[in-house]
Amino acid sequence: MAFHPRLMDKAREDGAQGILVVPDWPQSMVAREIRACKALELVGRWKPVFECPVWFRTATFRGRSGFDVLVFRMRF
């Protein structure tokens, strides 16, 4: 599931708590929304390793990713 900007509005509305994991893409709209949100606390950065079936022949989802993901604690 891709991140949708209205997700943050819905989380606020419902008083959500949990963990939010997003790609670390500093120039994205998502990054701007997240940086502006005071209810998110950065708890870590992670470099994912993707594994996929042999028949899935793309380097995008195999091995180390070309980007990190950020892990946030969410408390609204």
Contacts in CASP RR format, 6 or more apart in sequence:
PFRMAT RR
TARGET T0000
AUTHOR 0000-0000-0000
METHOD contacts of the structure
MODEL  1
MAFHPRLMDKAREDGAQGILVVPDWPQSMVAREIRACKALELVGRWKPVF
ECPVWFRTATFRGRSGFDVLVFRMRF
3 22 0 8 1.000
3 30 0 8 1.000
5 29 0 8 1.000
5 30 0 8 1.000
5 33 0 8 1.000
8 33 0 8 1.000
8 34 0 8 1.000
8 37 0 8 1.000
10 16 0 8 1.000
11 39 0 8 1.000
11 74 0 8 1.000
11 76 0 8 1.000
12 39 0 8 1.000
12 76 0 8 1.000
14 76 0 8 1.000
15 76 0 8 1.000
16 74 0 8 1.000
16 76 0 8 1.000
17 74 0 8 1.000
17 75 0 8 1.000
17 76 0 8 1.000
18 73 0 8 1.000
18 74 0 8 1.000
18 75 0 8 1.000
19 71 0 8 1.000
19 72 0 8 1.000
19 73 0 8 1.000
19 74 0 8 1.000
20 34 0 8 1.000
20 40 0 8 1.000
20 71 0 8 1.000
20 72 0 8 1.000
20 74 0 8 1.000
21 46 0 8 1.000
21 69 0 8 1.000
21 70 0 8 1.000
21 71 0 8 1.000
21 72 0 8 1.000
22 30 0 8 1.000
22 31 0 8 1.000
22 34 0 8 1.000
22 69 0 8 1.000
22 70 0 8 1.000
22 72 0 8 1.000
23 30 0 8 1.000
23 67 0 8 1.000
23 68 0 8 1.000
23 69 0 8 1.000
23 70 0 8 1.000
24 31 0 8 1.000
24 45 0 8 1.000
24 67 0 8 1.000
24 68 0 8 1.000
24 69 0 8 1.000
24 70 0 8 1.000
25 31 0 8 1.000
25 67 0 8 1.000
34 40 0 8 1.000
34 70 0 8 1.000
34 72 0 8 1.000
39 74 0 8 1.000
39 75 0 8 1.000
39 76 0 8 1.000
40 72 0 8 1.000
40 73 0 8 1.000
40 74 0 8 1.000
41 72 0 8 1.000
41 73 0 8 1.000
41 75 0 8 1.000
42 70 0 8 1.000
42 71 0 8 1.000
42 72 0 8 1.000
43 71 0 8 1.000
43 72 0 8 1.000
43 73 0 8 1.000
44 70 0 8 1.000
44 71 0 8 1.000
45 68 0 8 1.000
45 69 0 8 1.000
45 70 0 8 1.000
45 71 0 8 1.000
46 68 0 8 1.000
46 69 0 8 1.000
46 70 0 8 1.000
46 71 0 8 1.000
47 64 0 8 1.000
47 65 0 8 1.000
47 68 0 8 1.000
47 69 0 8 1.000
48 64 0 8 1.000
48 65 0 8 1.000
48 69 0 8 1.000
49 63 0 8 1.000
49 64 0 8 1.000
49 65 0 8 1.000
50 60 0 8 1.000
50 61 0 8 1.000
50 62 0 8 1.000
50 63 0 8 1.000
50 64 0 8 1.000
50 65 0 8 1.000
51 62 0 8 1.000
51 63 0 8 1.000
52 58 0 8 1.000
52 61 0 8 1.000
52 62 0 8 1.000
56 62 0 8 1.000
END
